[in-house]
Amino acid sequence: MADLSTLIRLHKHELDEKRQVLAAFYTAMAELERKRRELDRAFEREQEAVRTNGDVNFTFAGYAVRVKQQQKESDAQKEALEKQIEAAKDSMMETFSELKKYEMTQAERDRLDAEERALKETKELDEIGLEGFRRKERE
């Protein structure tokens, strides 16, 4: 039976790479969410400034339109990133599944090899014992 250790190492390496990609996506998502919260806080501060100081109203309308556009862009980026995260998760789970199949197959092969070795060893010890018994009977 062929040794699957090379395939196992390959899939472990591939799985590690996919985990790193997924971690990078999560980091990007966290950064995107941080920027969105920052944008929302800045907008709220500007709204409060307009409420307290009425003479800034004419510039606020343009600012509000720009902020809404940035929020839409942020939402679109978040949606795209969520799709990438889902695809990365699926790919990682597929690789993990393949890795587990190879590991289980290798473990079963190792178990069968151990059983075969134990059986051979038992036969050899039985043969040695039987030969010793025969020698004693001859003497």
Chimera marker file (.cmm) of the C-alpha trace (Angstrom):
<marker_set name="trace">
<marker id="1" x="0.000" y="0.000" z="0.000" r="1" g="1" b="0" radius="0.5"/>
<marker id="2" x="1.230" y="3.459" z="-0.865" r="1" g="1" b="0" radius="0.5"/>
<marker id="3" x="2.168" y="5.906" z="1.842" r="1" g="1" b="0" radius="0.5"/>
<marker id="4" x="-0.106" y="8.944" z="1.859" r="1" g="1" b="0" radius="0.5"/>
<marker id="5" x="2.148" y="11.124" z="4.018" r="1" g="1" b="0" radius="0.5"/>
<marker id="6" x="3.147" y="13.298" z="1.042" r="1" g="1" b="0" radius="0.5"/>
<marker id="7" x="-0.480" y="13.950" z="0.154" r="1" g="1" b="0" radius="0.5"/>
<marker id="8" x="-1.265" y="14.628" z="3.792" r="1" g="1" b="0" radius="0.5"/>
<marker id="9" x="1.577" y="17.146" z="4.061" r="1" g="1" b="0" radius="0.5"/>
<marker id="10" x="0.482" y="18.789" z="0.816" r="1" g="1" b="0" radius="0.5"/>
<marker id="11" x="-3.106" y="19.151" z="2.007" r="1" g="1" b="0" radius="0.5"/>
<marker id="12" x="-1.984" y="20.458" z="5.404" r="1" g="1" b="0" radius="0.5"/>
<marker id="13" x="0.096" y="23.090" z="3.644" r="1" g="1" b="0" radius="0.5"/>
<marker id="14" x="-2.813" y="23.959" z="1.364" r="1" g="1" b="0" radius="0.5"/>
<marker id="15" x="-5.135" y="24.155" z="4.367" r="1" g="1" b="0" radius="0.5"/>
<marker id="16" x="-2.718" y="26.487" z="6.189" r="1" g="1" b="0" radius="0.5"/>
<marker id="17" x="-2.579" y="28.754" z="3.138" r="1" g="1" b="0" radius="0.5"/>
<marker id="18" x="-6.361" y="28.849" z="2.931" r="1" g="1" b="0" radius="0.5"/>
<marker id="19" x="-6.585" y="29.670" z="6.636" r="1" g="1" b="0" radius="0.5"/>
<marker id="20" x="-4.208" y="32.578" z="6.088" r="1" g="1" b="0" radius="0.5"/>
<marker id="21" x="-6.313" y="33.853" z="3.191" r="1" g="1" b="0" radius="0.5"/>
<marker id="22" x="-9.452" y="33.556" z="5.307" r="1" g="1" b="0" radius="0.5"/>
<marker id="23" x="-7.749" y="35.393" z="8.164" r="1" g="1" b="0" radius="0.5"/>
<marker id="24" x="-6.779" y="38.173" z="5.739" r="1" g="1" b="0" radius="0.5"/>
<marker id="25" x="-10.412" y="38.430" z="4.616" r="1" g="1" b="0" radius="0.5"/>
<marker id="26" x="-11.573" y="38.668" z="8.224" r="1" g="1" b="0" radius="0.5"/>
<marker id="27" x="-8.969" y="41.345" z="8.893" r="1" g="1" b="0" radius="0.5"/>
<marker id="28" x="-10.151" y="43.270" z="5.837" r="1" g="1" b="0" radius="0.5"/>
<marker id="29" x="-13.752" y="42.913" z="7.035" r="1" g="1" b="0" radius="0.5"/>
<marker id="30" x="-12.853" y="44.239" z="10.474" r="1" g="1" b="0" radius="0.5"/>
<marker id="31" x="-11.051" y="47.193" z="8.901" r="1" g="1" b="0" radius="0.5"/>
<marker id="32" x="-14.019" y="47.898" z="6.633" r="1" g="1" b="0" radius="0.5"/>
<marker id="33" x="-16.394" y="47.800" z="9.602" r="1" g="1" b="0" radius="0.5"/>
<marker id="34" x="-14.083" y="50.097" z="11.583" r="1" g="1" b="0" radius="0.5"/>
<marker id="35" x="-14.043" y="52.613" z="8.721" r="1" g="1" b="0" radius="0.5"/>
<marker id="36" x="-17.823" y="52.426" z="8.442" r="1" g="1" b="0" radius="0.5"/>
<marker id="37" x="-18.259" y="53.118" z="12.154" r="1" g="1" b="0" radius="0.5"/>
<marker id="38" x="-15.809" y="56.003" z="11.855" r="1" g="1" b="0" radius="0.5"/>
<marker id="39" x="-17.763" y="57.416" z="8.896" r="1" g="1" b="0" radius="0.5"/>
<marker id="40" x="-21.043" y="57.082" z="10.805" r="1" g="1" b="0" radius="0.5"/>
<marker id="41" x="-19.592" y="58.831" z="13.881" r="1" g="1" b="0" radius="0.5"/>
<marker id="42" x="-18.217" y="61.654" z="11.759" r="1" g="1" b="0" radius="0.5"/>
<marker id="43" x="-21.617" y="62.067" z="10.091" r="1" g="1" b="0" radius="0.5"/>
<marker id="44" x="-23.348" y="62.159" z="13.465" r="1" g="1" b="0" radius="0.5"/>
<marker id="45" x="-20.891" y="64.813" z="14.698" r="1" g="1" b="0" radius="0.5"/>
<marker id="46" x="-21.583" y="66.897" z="11.611" r="1" g="1" b="0" radius="0.5"/>
<marker id="47" x="-25.339" y="66.528" z="12.113" r="1" g="1" b="0" radius="0.5"/>
<marker id="48" x="-24.956" y="67.683" z="15.698" r="1" g="1" b="0" radius="0.5"/>
<marker id="49" x="-22.846" y="70.647" z="14.575" r="1" g="1" b="0" radius="0.5"/>
<marker id="50" x="-25.564" y="71.639" z="12.080" r="1" g="1" b="0" radius="0.5"/>
<marker id="51" x="-28.210" y="71.427" z="14.803" r="1" g="1" b="0" radius="0.5"/>
<marker id="52" x="-26.244" y="73.649" z="17.148" r="1" g="1" b="0" radius="0.5"/>
<marker id="53" x="-24.971" y="76.060" z="14.486" r="1" g="1" b="0" radius="0.5"/>
<marker id="54" x="-27.589" y="76.848" z="11.837" r="1" g="1" b="0" radius="0.5"/>
<marker id="55" x="-25.359" y="78.796" z="9.411" r="1" g="1" b="0" radius="0.5"/>
<marker id="56" x="-23.502" y="75.683" z="8.163" r="1" g="1" b="0" radius="0.5"/>
<marker id="57" x="-26.634" y="74.100" z="6.634" r="1" g="1" b="0" radius="0.5"/>
<marker id="58" x="-25.823" y="74.980" z="3.007" r="1" g="1" b="0" radius="0.5"/>
<marker id="59" x="-22.662" y="72.797" z="3.018" r="1" g="1" b="0" radius="0.5"/>
<marker id="60" x="-24.185" y="69.946" z="4.966" r="1" g="1" b="0" radius="0.5"/>
<marker id="61" x="-26.428" y="68.824" z="2.094" r="1" g="1" b="0" radius="0.5"/>
<marker id="62" x="-23.428" y="68.119" z="-0.161" r="1" g="1" b="0" radius="0.5"/>
<marker id="63" x="-21.619" y="66.439" z="2.717" r="1" g="1" b="0" radius="0.5"/>
<marker id="64" x="-24.652" y="64.251" z="3.449" r="1" g="1" b="0" radius="0.5"/>
<marker id="65" x="-24.867" y="63.147" z="-0.195" r="1" g="1" b="0" radius="0.5"/>
<marker id="66" x="-21.162" y="62.270" z="-0.211" r="1" g="1" b="0" radius="0.5"/>
<marker id="67" x="-21.465" y="60.326" z="3.066" r="1" g="1" b="0" radius="0.5"/>
<marker id="68" x="-24.474" y="58.371" z="1.782" r="1" g="1" b="0" radius="0.5"/>
<marker id="69" x="-22.479" y="57.463" z="-1.340" r="1" g="1" b="0" radius="0.5"/>
<marker id="70" x="-19.543" y="56.340" z="0.809" r="1" g="1" b="0" radius="0.5"/>
<marker id="71" x="-21.920" y="54.256" z="2.929" r="1" g="1" b="0" radius="0.5"/>
<marker id="72" x="-23.314" y="52.573" z="-0.195" r="1" g="1" b="0" radius="0.5"/>
<marker id="73" x="-19.790" y="51.855" z="-1.406" r="1" g="1" b="0" radius="0.5"/>
<marker id="74" x="-18.902" y="50.468" z="2.013" r="1" g="1" b="0" radius="0.5"/>
<marker id="75" x="-21.990" y="48.243" z="1.975" r="1" g="1" b="0" radius="0.5"/>
<marker id="76" x="-21.102" y="46.972" z="-1.519" r="1" g="1" b="0" radius="0.5"/>
<marker id="77" x="-17.530" y="46.249" z="-0.419" r="1" g="1" b="0" radius="0.5"/>
<marker id="78" x="-18.831" y="44.442" z="2.647" r="1" g="1" b="0" radius="0.5"/>
<marker id="79" x="-21.176" y="42.325" z="0.553" r="1" g="1" b="0" radius="0.5"/>
<marker id="80" x="-18.376" y="41.422" z="-1.883" r="1" g="1" b="0" radius="0.5"/>
<marker id="81" x="-16.070" y="40.582" z="1.006" r="1" g="1" b="0" radius="0.5"/>
<marker id="82" x="-18.742" y="38.401" z="2.624" r="1" g="1" b="0" radius="0.5"/>
<marker id="83" x="-19.021" y="36.442" z="-0.643" r="1" g="1" b="0" radius="0.5"/>
<marker id="84" x="-15.236" y="36.025" z="-0.738" r="1" g="1" b="0" radius="0.5"/>
<marker id="85" x="-15.264" y="34.860" z="2.880" r="1" g="1" b="0" radius="0.5"/>
<marker id="86" x="-17.973" y="32.288" z="2.146" r="1" g="1" b="0" radius="0.5"/>
<marker id="87" x="-16.075" y="31.018" z="-0.897" r="1" g="1" b="0" radius="0.5"/>
<marker id="88" x="-12.857" y="30.813" z="1.143" r="1" g="1" b="0" radius="0.5"/>
<marker id="89" x="-14.665" y="28.941" z="3.930" r="1" g="1" b="0" radius="0.5"/>
<marker id="90" x="-16.130" y="26.464" z="1.456" r="1" g="1" b="0" radius="0.5"/>
<marker id="91" x="-12.742" y="25.925" z="-0.163" r="1" g="1" b="0" radius="0.5"/>
<marker id="92" x="-11.090" y="25.487" z="3.219" r="1" g="1" b="0" radius="0.5"/>
<marker id="93" x="-13.721" y="22.995" z="4.371" r="1" g="1" b="0" radius="0.5"/>
<marker id="94" x="-13.313" y="21.031" z="1.147" r="1" g="1" b="0" radius="0.5"/>
<marker id="95" x="-9.546" y="20.860" z="1.655" r="1" g="1" b="0" radius="0.5"/>
<marker id="96" x="-10.057" y="19.931" z="5.308" r="1" g="1" b="0" radius="0.5"/>
<marker id="97" x="-12.432" y="17.151" z="4.289" r="1" g="1" b="0" radius="0.5"/>
<marker id="98" x="-9.932" y="15.774" z="1.798" r="1" g="1" b="0" radius="0.5"/>
<marker id="99" x="-7.173" y="15.975" z="4.395" r="1" g="1" b="0" radius="0.5"/>
<marker id="100" x="-9.260" y="14.014" z="6.895" r="1" g="1" b="0" radius="0.5"/>
<marker id="101" x="-10.025" y="11.352" z="4.274" r="1" g="1" b="0" radius="0.5"/>
<marker id="102" x="-6.316" y="10.914" z="3.570" r="1" g="1" b="0" radius="0.5"/>
<marker id="103" x="-5.471" y="10.856" z="7.274" r="1" g="1" b="0" radius="0.5"/>
<marker id="104" x="-8.155" y="8.283" z="8.014" r="1" g="1" b="0" radius="0.5"/>
<marker id="105" x="-7.060" y="6.137" z="5.074" r="1" g="1" b="0" radius="0.5"/>
<marker id="106" x="-3.428" y="6.332" z="6.214" r="1" g="1" b="0" radius="0.5"/>
<marker id="107" x="-4.431" y="5.468" z="9.781" r="1" g="1" b="0" radius="0.5"/>
<marker id="108" x="-6.353" y="2.429" z="8.534" r="1" g="1" b="0" radius="0.5"/>
<marker id="109" x="-3.395" y="1.363" z="6.391" r="1" g="1" b="0" radius="0.5"/>
<marker id="110" x="-1.063" y="1.779" z="9.361" r="1" g="1" b="0" radius="0.5"/>
<marker id="111" x="-3.428" y="-0.299" z="11.520" r="1" g="1" b="0" radius="0.5"/>
<marker id="112" x="-3.575" y="-3.052" z="8.916" r="1" g="1" b="0" radius="0.5"/>
<marker id="113" x="0.226" y="-3.022" z="8.562" r="1" g="1" b="0" radius="0.5"/>
<marker id="114" x="0.578" y="-3.279" z="12.340" r="1" g="1" b="0" radius="0.5"/>
<marker id="115" x="-1.854" y="-6.185" z="12.434" r="1" g="1" b="0" radius="0.5"/>
<marker id="116" x="0.018" y="-7.902" z="9.619" r="1" g="1" b="0" radius="0.5"/>
<marker id="117" x="3.360" y="-7.412" z="11.381" r="1" g="1" b="0" radius="0.5"/>
<marker id="118" x="1.891" y="-8.703" z="14.637" r="1" g="1" b="0" radius="0.5"/>
<marker id="119" x="0.501" y="-11.740" z="12.851" r="1" g="1" b="0" radius="0.5"/>
<marker id="120" x="3.868" y="-12.453" z="11.206" r="1" g="1" b="0" radius="0.5"/>
<marker id="121" x="5.635" y="-12.014" z="14.532" r="1" g="1" b="0" radius="0.5"/>
<marker id="122" x="3.186" y="-14.381" z="16.214" r="1" g="1" b="0" radius="0.5"/>
<marker id="123" x="3.690" y="-16.968" z="13.476" r="1" g="1" b="0" radius="0.5"/>
<marker id="124" x="7.467" y="-16.677" z="13.778" r="1" g="1" b="0" radius="0.5"/>
<marker id="125" x="7.338" y="-17.004" z="17.564" r="1" g="1" b="0" radius="0.5"/>
<marker id="126" x="4.995" y="-19.994" z="17.240" r="1" g="1" b="0" radius="0.5"/>
<marker id="127" x="7.392" y="-21.555" z="14.746" r="1" g="1" b="0" radius="0.5"/>
<marker id="128" x="10.334" y="-20.959" z="17.112" r="1" g="1" b="0" radius="0.5"/>
<marker id="129" x="8.379" y="-22.435" z="20.016" r="1" g="1" b="0" radius="0.5"/>
<marker id="130" x="7.279" y="-25.413" z="17.976" r="1" g="1" b="0" radius="0.5"/>
<marker id="131" x="10.844" y="-26.064" z="16.776" r="1" g="1" b="0" radius="0.5"/>
<marker id="132" x="12.073" y="-25.876" z="20.361" r="1" g="1" b="0" radius="0.5"/>
<marker id="133" x="9.385" y="-28.348" z="21.453" r="1" g="1" b="0" radius="0.5"/>
<marker id="134" x="10.337" y="-30.750" z="18.647" r="1" g="1" b="0" radius="0.5"/>
<marker id="135" x="14.008" y="-30.623" z="19.623" r="1" g="1" b="0" radius="0.5"/>
<marker id="136" x="13.157" y="-31.414" z="23.219" r="1" g="1" b="0" radius="0.5"/>
<marker id="137" x="11.067" y="-34.405" z="22.165" r="1" g="1" b="0" radius="0.5"/>
<marker id="138" x="13.908" y="-35.771" z="20.039" r="1" g="1" b="0" radius="0.5"/>
<marker id="139" x="16.319" y="-35.624" z="22.894" r="1" g="1" b="0" radius="0.5"/>
<link id1="1" id2="2" r="1" g="1" b="0" radius="0.2"/>
<link id1="2" id2="3" r="1" g="1" b="0" radius="0.2"/>
<link id1="3" id2="4" r="1" g="1" b="0" radius="0.2"/>
<link id1="4" id2="5" r="1" g="1" b="0" radius="0.2"/>
<link id1="5" id2="6" r="1" g="1" b="0" radius="0.2"/>
<link id1="6" id2="7" r="1" g="1" b="0" radius="0.2"/>
<link id1="7" id2="8" r="1" g="1" b="0" radius="0.2"/>
<link id1="8" id2="9" r="1" g="1" b="0" radius="0.2"/>
<link id1="9" id2="10" r="1" g="1" b="0" radius="0.2"/>
<link id1="10" id2="11" r="1" g="1" b="0" radius="0.2"/>
<link id1="11" id2="12" r="1" g="1" b="0" radius="0.2"/>
<link id1="12" id2="13" r="1" g="1" b="0" radius="0.2"/>
<link id1="13" id2="14" r="1" g="1" b="0" radius="0.2"/>
<link id1="14" id2="15" r="1" g="1" b="0" radius="0.2"/>
<link id1="15" id2="16" r="1" g="1" b="0" radius="0.2"/>
<link id1="16" id2="17" r="1" g="1" b="0" radius="0.2"/>
<link id1="17" id2="18" r="1" g="1" b="0" radius="0.2"/>
<link id1="18" id2="19" r="1" g="1" b="0" radius="0.2"/>
<link id1="19" id2="20" r="1" g="1" b="0" radius="0.2"/>
<link id1="20" id2="21" r="1" g="1" b="0" radius="0.2"/>
<link id1="21" id2="22" r="1" g="1" b="0" radius="0.2"/>
<link id1="22" id2="23" r="1" g="1" b="0" radius="0.2"/>
<link id1="23" id2="24" r="1" g="1" b="0" radius="0.2"/>
<link id1="24" id2="25" r="1" g="1" b="0" radius="0.2"/>
<link id1="25" id2="26" r="1" g="1" b="0" radius="0.2"/>
<link id1="26" id2="27" r="1" g="1" b="0" radius="0.2"/>
<link id1="27" id2="28" r="1" g="1" b="0" radius="0.2"/>
<link id1="28" id2="29" r="1" g="1" b="0" radius="0.2"/>
<link id1="29" id2="30" r="1" g="1" b="0" radius="0.2"/>
<link id1="30" id2="31" r="1" g="1" b="0" radius="0.2"/>
<link id1="31" id2="32" r="1" g="1" b="0" radius="0.2"/>
<link id1="32" id2="33" r="1" g="1" b="0" radius="0.2"/>
<link id1="33" id2="34" r="1" g="1" b="0" radius="0.2"/>
<link id1="34" id2="35" r="1" g="1" b="0" radius="0.2"/>
<link id1="35" id2="36" r="1" g="1" b="0" radius="0.2"/>
<link id1="36" id2="37" r="1" g="1" b="0" radius="0.2"/>
<link id1="37" id2="38" r="1" g="1" b="0" radius="0.2"/>
<link id1="38" id2="39" r="1" g="1" b="0" radius="0.2"/>
<link id1="39" id2="40" r="1" g="1" b="0" radius="0.2"/>
<link id1="40" id2="41" r="1" g="1" b="0" radius="0.2"/>
<link id1="41" id2="42" r="1" g="1" b="0" radius="0.2"/>
<link id1="42" id2="43" r="1" g="1" b="0" radius="0.2"/>
<link id1="43" id2="44" r="1" g="1" b="0" radius="0.2"/>
<link id1="44" id2="45" r="1" g="1" b="0" radius="0.2"/>
<link id1="45" id2="46" r="1" g="1" b="0" radius="0.2"/>
<link id1="46" id2="47" r="1" g="1" b="0" radius="0.2"/>
<link id1="47" id2="48" r="1" g="1" b="0" radius="0.2"/>
<link id1="48" id2="49" r="1" g="1" b="0" radius="0.2"/>
<link id1="49" id2="50" r="1" g="1" b="0" radius="0.2"/>
<link id1="50" id2="51" r="1" g="1" b="0" radius="0.2"/>
<link id1="51" id2="52" r="1" g="1" b="0" radius="0.2"/>
<link id1="52" id2="53" r="1" g="1" b="0" radius="0.2"/>
<link id1="53" id2="54" r="1" g="1" b="0" radius="0.2"/>
<link id1="54" id2="55" r="1" g="1" b="0" radius="0.2"/>
<link id1="55" id2="56" r="1" g="1" b="0" radius="0.2"/>
<link id1="56" id2="57" r="1" g="1" b="0" radius="0.2"/>
<link id1="57" id2="58" r="1" g="1" b="0" radius="0.2"/>
<link id1="58" id2="59" r="1" g="1" b="0" radius="0.2"/>
<link id1="59" id2="60" r="1" g="1" b="0" radius="0.2"/>
<link id1="60" id2="61" r="1" g="1" b="0" radius="0.2"/>
<link id1="61" id2="62" r="1" g="1" b="0" radius="0.2"/>
<link id1="62" id2="63" r="1" g="1" b="0" radius="0.2"/>
<link id1="63" id2="64" r="1" g="1" b="0" radius="0.2"/>
<link id1="64" id2="65" r="1" g="1" b="0" radius="0.2"/>
<link id1="65" id2="66" r="1" g="1" b="0" radius="0.2"/>
<link id1="66" id2="67" r="1" g="1" b="0" radius="0.2"/>
<link id1="67" id2="68" r="1" g="1" b="0" radius="0.2"/>
<link id1="68" id2="69" r="1" g="1" b="0" radius="0.2"/>
<link id1="69" id2="70" r="1" g="1" b="0" radius="0.2"/>
<link id1="70" id2="71" r="1" g="1" b="0" radius="0.2"/>
<link id1="71" id2="72" r="1" g="1" b="0" radius="0.2"/>
<link id1="72" id2="73" r="1" g="1" b="0" radius="0.2"/>
<link id1="73" id2="74" r="1" g="1" b="0" radius="0.2"/>
<link id1="74" id2="75" r="1" g="1" b="0" radius="0.2"/>
<link id1="75" id2="76" r="1" g="1" b="0" radius="0.2"/>
<link id1="76" id2="77" r="1" g="1" b="0" radius="0.2"/>
<link id1="77" id2="78" r="1" g="1" b="0" radius="0.2"/>
<link id1="78" id2="79" r="1" g="1" b="0" radius="0.2"/>
<link id1="79" id2="80" r="1" g="1" b="0" radius="0.2"/>
<link id1="80" id2="81" r="1" g="1" b="0" radius="0.2"/>
<link id1="81" id2="82" r="1" g="1" b="0" radius="0.2"/>
<link id1="82" id2="83" r="1" g="1" b="0" radius="0.2"/>
<link id1="83" id2="84" r="1" g="1" b="0" radius="0.2"/>
<link id1="84" id2="85" r="1" g="1" b="0" radius="0.2"/>
<link id1="85" id2="86" r="1" g="1" b="0" radius="0.2"/>
<link id1="86" id2="87" r="1" g="1" b="0" radius="0.2"/>
<link id1="87" id2="88" r="1" g="1" b="0" radius="0.2"/>
<link id1="88" id2="89" r="1" g="1" b="0" radius="0.2"/>
<link id1="89" id2="90" r="1" g="1" b="0" radius="0.2"/>
<link id1="90" id2="91" r="1" g="1" b="0" radius="0.2"/>
<link id1="91" id2="92" r="1" g="1" b="0" radius="0.2"/>
<link id1="92" id2="93" r="1" g="1" b="0" radius="0.2"/>
<link id1="93" id2="94" r="1" g="1" b="0" radius="0.2"/>
<link id1="94" id2="95" r="1" g="1" b="0" radius="0.2"/>
<link id1="95" id2="96" r="1" g="1" b="0" radius="0.2"/>
<link id1="96" id2="97" r="1" g="1" b="0" radius="0.2"/>
<link id1="97" id2="98" r="1" g="1" b="0" radius="0.2"/>
<link id1="98" id2="99" r="1" g="1" b="0" radius="0.2"/>
<link id1="99" id2="100" r="1" g="1" b="0" radius="0.2"/>
<link id1="100" id2="101" r="1" g="1" b="0" radius="0.2"/>
<link id1="101" id2="102" r="1" g="1" b="0" radius="0.2"/>
<link id1="102" id2="103" r="1" g="1" b="0" radius="0.2"/>
<link id1="103" id2="104" r="1" g="1" b="0" radius="0.2"/>
<link id1="104" id2="105" r="1" g="1" b="0" radius="0.2"/>
<link id1="105" id2="106" r="1" g="1" b="0" radius="0.2"/>
<link id1="106" id2="107" r="1" g="1" b="0" radius="0.2"/>
<link id1="107" id2="108" r="1" g="1" b="0" radius="0.2"/>
<link id1="108" id2="109" r="1" g="1" b="0" radius="0.2"/>
<link id1="109" id2="110" r="1" g="1" b="0" radius="0.2"/>
<link id1="110" id2="111" r="1" g="1" b="0" radius="0.2"/>
<link id1="111" id2="112" r="1" g="1" b="0" radius="0.2"/>
<link id1="112" id2="113" r="1" g="1" b="0" radius="0.2"/>
<link id1="113" id2="114" r="1" g="1" b="0" radius="0.2"/>
<link id1="114" id2="115" r="1" g="1" b="0" radius="0.2"/>
<link id1="115" id2="116" r="1" g="1" b="0" radius="0.2"/>
<link id1="116" id2="117" r="1" g="1" b="0" radius="0.2"/>
<link id1="117" id2="118" r="1" g="1" b="0" radius="0.2"/>
<link id1="118" id2="119" r="1" g="1" b="0" radius="0.2"/>
<link id1="119" id2="120" r="1" g="1" b="0" radius="0.2"/>
<link id1="120" id2="121" r="1" g="1" b="0" radius="0.2"/>
<link id1="121" id2="122" r="1" g="1" b="0" radius="0.2"/>
<link id1="122" id2="123" r="1" g="1" b="0" radius="0.2"/>
<link id1="123" id2="124" r="1" g="1" b="0" radius="0.2"/>
<link id1="124" id2="125" r="1" g="1" b="0" radius="0.2"/>
<link id1="125" id2="126" r="1" g="1" b="0" radius="0.2"/>
<link id1="126" id2="127" r="1" g="1" b="0" radius="0.2"/>
<link id1="127" id2="128" r="1" g="1" b="0" radius="0.2"/>
<link id1="128" id2="129" r="1" g="1" b="0" radius="0.2"/>
<link id1="129" id2="130" r="1" g="1" b="0" radius="0.2"/>
<link id1="130" id2="131" r="1" g="1" b="0" radius="0.2"/>
<link id1="131" id2="132" r="1" g="1" b="0" radius="0.2"/>
<link id1="132" id2="133" r="1" g="1" b="0" radius="0.2"/>
<link id1="133" id2="134" r="1" g="1" b="0" radius="0.2"/>
<link id1="134" id2="135" r="1" g="1" b="0" radius="0.2"/>
<link id1="135" id2="136" r="1" g="1" b="0" radius="0.2"/>
<link id1="136" id2="137" r="1" g="1" b="0" radius="0.2"/>
<link id1="137" id2="138" r="1" g="1" b="0" radius="0.2"/>
<link id1="138" id2="139" r="1" g="1" b="0" radius="0.2"/>
</marker_set>
